[in-house]
Each structure stands twice: as structure tokens, then as C-alpha cells.
Amino acid sequence: MRVDRMASNQLVITQGDGDRFFRSYNKTIAKERLDGEIELDIKYYHYSKTTVKYRDKFLDMSSKEVDEAIKSGRIKMVDLNR
């Protein structure tokens, strides 16, 4: 497992299998699988302005692109913090 700090309270965790997670303020916000599948946490994906800024950077997408991908079903909304 590898942990990279994007900023204070903003982490990218890469597991040995290649899956990557974005964590903000001790909450898992996004998961990107090695195959490119993306999941966002249904409760915290838009937790704060800072979370959204770094979520978009992690996904290499704009907020508009994220919203469109959610609406189209390309990004799945799940509970990543159970």
C-alpha cells in the first residue's frame, strides 16, 4: 500500500492490486479500480469545497464532468464508509 498526500487532509491511497482511493478529512470519497471503474461515496462525495477540488483532481475531471458521469451511470454512487 502506498499513501500520497495531495494536501492537508487529502490523501490518495494505492493498494497492491492497483485500486486507488481518495480520502478527505478521514472519509473515503472515491475509489478508482485498476479497470477504470469509479465509485463515489453517496454521502461524502461533495462534503466540502476543498473535498470537491481534490476529488476532481484525483479523477482528472471537472465538477461538471463528474456530475454528467454520475447522471449517465459511468460513475457509481455507493457507501464507501460503512
Secondary structure, DSSP 8 states (H G I E B T S, - for coil): -EEEEEETTEEEEE-TTS-EEEEETTEEEEEE-TTS-EEEETTTTTS-HHHHHHHHHHHT--HHHHHHHHHHTSEEEE-TT-
